[in-house]
């Protein structure tokens, strides 16, 4: 089995975080960066029931086939990734609000 170098390991962890963002996304919020996956804008012509069904199936697939095996290999917990993303999101909002406040002065 190939051993990952630091760059490959970091890239794999970033991919895992992106997958977790998809898993945690809702139609209203996902506590993450603007480049992250948002479900509702995916197809603006879907009704709410369709959006909820797509979300349910995406989450089932990600949890069963992608995230769980990656958690085991990377020894990272998806709940910790969610907490980290929420904290980063909160800090980004505070920074944005501080910047906007300074800009208005």
RABEL-V240957 format. One record per residue. N is the residue number from 0. RES is the residue in one small letter. OMEGA is omega in radians with two decimals (NA if undefined). D_FIRST is the distance of its C-alpha to the first C-alpha in Angstrom with 2 decimals. Layout:
n->N res->RES omega->OMEGA d_first->D_FIRST
n->N res->RES omega->OMEGA d_first->D_FIRST
This chain:
n->0 res->x omega->-3.11 d_first->0.00
n->1 res->x omega->3.04 d_first->3.81
n->2 res->x omega->-3.13 d_first->6.54
n->3 res->x omega->2.99 d_first->9.52
n->4 res->x omega->-3.06 d_first->12.84
n->5 res->x omega->-3.12 d_first->15.96
n->6 res->x omega->3.14 d_first->17.21
n->7 res->x omega->3.12 d_first->14.24
n->8 res->x omega->3.12 d_first->14.24
n->9 res->x omega->3.12 d_first->18.01
n->10 res->x omega->3.10 d_first->17.95
n->11 res->x omega->3.10 d_first->15.76
n->12 res->x omega->3.08 d_first->18.25
n->13 res->x omega->3.09 d_first->21.11
n->14 res->x omega->3.10 d_first->20.01
n->15 res->x omega->3.11 d_first->19.88
n->16 res->x omega->3.11 d_first->23.35
n->17 res->x omega->3.09 d_first->24.66
n->18 res->x omega->3.09 d_first->23.66
n->19 res->x omega->3.08 d_first->25.35
n->20 res->x omega->3.08 d_first->28.35
n->21 res->x omega->-3.12 d_first->28.64
n->22 res->x omega->-3.08 d_first->28.49
n->23 res->x omega->-3.07 d_first->31.16
n->24 res->x omega->2.98 d_first->33.34
n->25 res->x omega->3.12 d_first->36.82
n->26 res->x omega->-3.10 d_first->39.50
n->27 res->x omega->-3.02 d_first->41.14
n->28 res->x omega->3.02 d_first->38.63
n->29 res->x omega->3.04 d_first->34.98
n->30 res->x omega->-3.06 d_first->35.35
n->31 res->x omega->-3.04 d_first->33.29
n->32 res->x omega->-3.10 d_first->33.65
n->33 res->x omega->3.14 d_first->35.82
n->34 res->x omega->-3.11 d_first->32.89
n->35 res->x omega->-3.10 d_first->31.32
n->36 res->x omega->3.01 d_first->31.67
n->37 res->x omega->-3.03 d_first->35.14
n->38 res->x omega->-3.03 d_first->35.95
n->39 res->x omega->3.13 d_first->39.73
n->40 res->x omega->-3.12 d_first->39.98
n->41 res->x omega->3.05 d_first->37.44
n->42 res->x omega->-3.04 d_first->40.48
n->43 res->x omega->-3.11 d_first->43.82
n->44 res->x omega->3.13 d_first->45.63
n->45 res->x omega->3.04 d_first->44.01
n->46 res->x omega->-3.05 d_first->46.12
n->47 res->x omega->-3.14 d_first->45.02
n->48 res->x omega->3.12 d_first->44.23
n->49 res->x omega->3.11 d_first->41.88
n->50 res->x omega->-3.14 d_first->40.11
n->51 res->x omega->3.12 d_first->39.69
n->52 res->x omega->3.11 d_first->38.37
n->53 res->x omega->3.12 d_first->35.79
n->54 res->x omega->-3.12 d_first->34.72
n->55 res->x omega->-3.09 d_first->34.44
n->56 res->x omega->3.08 d_first->32.25
n->57 res->x omega->-3.12 d_first->29.98
n->58 res->x omega->3.12 d_first->29.52
n->59 res->x omega->-3.13 d_first->28.92
n->60 res->x omega->-3.12 d_first->26.25
n->61 res->x omega->-3.10 d_first->24.48
n->62 res->x omega->-3.05 d_first->24.71
n->63 res->x omega->-2.94 d_first->23.61
n->64 res->x omega->-3.04 d_first->20.89
n->65 res->x omega->-2.99 d_first->19.55
n->66 res->x omega->-3.10 d_first->20.54
n->67 res->x omega->3.09 d_first->20.00
n->68 res->x omega->3.13 d_first->16.30
n->69 res->x omega->3.07 d_first->15.81
n->70 res->x omega->-3.11 d_first->18.02
n->71 res->x omega->-3.11 d_first->15.93
n->72 res->x omega->-3.08 d_first->12.63
n->73 res->x omega->-3.09 d_first->14.68
n->74 res->x omega->3.08 d_first->17.21
n->75 res->x omega->-3.13 d_first->19.99
n->76 res->x omega->-3.11 d_first->23.06
n->77 res->x omega->3.10 d_first->24.65
n->78 res->x omega->3.08 d_first->28.07
n->79 res->x omega->3.09 d_first->27.36
n->80 res->x omega->3.13 d_first->26.33
n->81 res->x omega->3.12 d_first->29.66
n->82 res->x omega->3.13 d_first->31.63
n->83 res->x omega->3.13 d_first->30.18
n->84 res->x omega->3.10 d_first->31.07
n->85 res->x omega->3.12 d_first->34.51
n->86 res->x omega->3.10 d_first->35.11
n->87 res->x omega->3.13 d_first->34.08
n->88 res->x omega->3.13 d_first->36.34
n->89 res->x omega->3.13 d_first->39.18
n->90 res->x omega->3.13 d_first->38.90
n->91 res->x omega->3.09 d_first->38.88
n->92 res->x omega->3.11 d_first->41.98
n->93 res->x omega->3.12 d_first->43.72
n->94 res->x omega->3.11 d_first->42.99
n->95 res->x omega->-3.13 d_first->44.25
n->96 res->x omega->3.08 d_first->47.35
n->97 res->x omega->3.14 d_first->48.04
n->98 res->x omega->3.13 d_first->47.74
n->99 res->x omega->3.11 d_first->50.03
n->100 res->x omega->3.12 d_first->52.46
n->101 res->x omega->-3.11 d_first->52.67
n->102 res->x omega->-3.12 d_first->53.06
n->103 res->x omega->-3.10 d_first->56.04
n->104 res->x omega->NA d_first->57.83
